[in-house]
Amino acid sequence: MSTVNFSVPEEVKRAFDKTFKGQNKSAIIADLMREAVERAERKRRQRKAIARILERRQHAPSVSNEQLRAAREDGRP
């Protein structure tokens, strides 16, 4: 197990201590760090997915408004 030292504003420390009084604060910090890593990974995957969509969109055939309107009309009963 590793030890991590970091500084936080005093008001954050007080609020954390009050909120998690009587609980294993090391475990809570470890869970929060895991969540932060997962959130960062999710954001990275989202950015990559958006980049892939935008790249594919550049190569997609363009459709005029008239073609879209006609396709909508053809699809209606």
Steps between C-alpha positions, in 0.01 A plus 500: 500500500626848416486818701386821333550845648326805361373834621138611496335820616422491873125544443498193272682295765255610771199420282648161405575413863151605609327313217696178542542505879556150639568349157820366346618816327781319315245268340277795411793685338596185308141465372491867399829460316365192317189695402714788372710261289185336359348841424817614321510176297132540408565858383798381295287230333224753432745741337637220282149390402402855408818540296421175312142614433618838371761332281242264348259788452752675276487204262124445512304590189315827528123505467299806400200629690280393211636144517440487875146631459428244227637217715278608789197515275576158349527350847159621615194278465 
